[in-house]
Amino acid sequence: LSLVQLIGGAAQQQKFKVKPTDLLVAEGSEALLRCEILHAAGAVQWTKDGEVLGYEEATNSITGYPRYSIQREGGGGSSVYNLHITNVTLGDDDQYECQVHPFMHHKPIRAKARLTVIGK
């Protein structure tokens, strides 16, 4: 057996415990897109319409998106990487995706959600 086979057989694949779900919010309110991963091994990032917003290693706020932050929590074998948006605007209405990159034997995983903003 190779080392990869030994590691692969002993460890479980990273997978979603909680996937982001479509959200309907009013302009000016807050939005929370949830993303919780079991056995997270790869780097986690959020995208908006395919554009990378940031990785979890960054500080809580996301560069270039001052109203966006990634809320990190961990424990019990799962890791939380929720995307929090304050003072939601019509420009936030878009498709978002929580992405976990591959690492060693772990396959990449992705989950999309639509944020719909209702104008005042």
N, C-alpha and C positions, 0 to 999 in steps of 0.2 A: 504494500500500500504506500502511496505517496503521502507527503505531508498534507497536501491539499485535500486528498480523500479523507484523511483522518480528521482534519478540521471540519470539512464539509459534512461529514457524518455526525459529528458531535454537536455542531451548532445549528440553530434553526435559521431559516431564511428571514430577512427583514420583511415585514408585512404591515399593512395598515390595521390599527385597532379602531381608529376613528378616521373616516375619510371626510374631507370637506364636502358640504352639501350646498346646493343652490340657496341663495339668501336674497330676501327682498327687504330693503331698508329705505327709510325716508331720508331725503337730503338733509344734512346737518346733524344726523345721528351718528352712532358708532356701528361698525361692522366687525364681527369676529368669525373668521373662517378657521374651522378647527382642523387639525392634522395631528394625529397621534400614531406613533410607530412602535411596533413591538420588535425587539432585537435590532434596533437601528445600528447600522455599521457605517454606511456611506454618508457623505455630506448631504445635508438637507437644504433645499432652497425653494423659494416661491417664485412663480412667474406670473406676469400679468400680460395677457394676450401674446404669450411667447417670449416676452422680454424679462430677463432675469432681474428680480427685485433685490435679492441678497441671500447670503448664506447664513446659517445659524451661528457661525463663529463670530460674525460681526457683533457690534454692540447691539443693544436692544432696538435702536432706531435704524432705519434703512437709509443709506446715503442717497440723496436726491429725492427722497420721499419722506419729508419730515412728519407727515401724519400717519405713516405706516411703521409698525414695529412687529417683531417676532417675539411672542411670549413663550419663553422656554420653561419647561418643568420636566422633571424626571423622577423615576422611582418605580419600583415594582416591575421592572423588566420592560417598561414602556417609556417613550420619550415624547413630550408634547412640543409642537412647533406651530402654535396658533398664529395666524396673521391678523393683527388688530389694526383697524383703520379708524381714526378719529375724524370728526367733522366731515362726514362723507359728502362728496360733491357728485354732480352728474358725470364728471370725468372718470370717476371710479367705477362706473358701470362697465363691466368687462368680464372676460373669462379668466379665472385664476387657476393655478395648478401647484400643488405641493409635490415636489420631486425629491426622491431619495436616490442618490447616485450609487452605482455598483461599488463594491469593495470586497476584495478577495473572492470568496465563493458566493457572495450575496449578489443577487440580480437587482437591476434598477427597478423602482416602482414609481408610479405616478397616479395622481387622482385630481380630477378637474371639478370645479364648481363655478357657477355663474352668479355674479353679484349684480342684482338689478336695483337701481336707485330710482325712487319715486320723487319727482320734483315737488317743490312746495306749492 
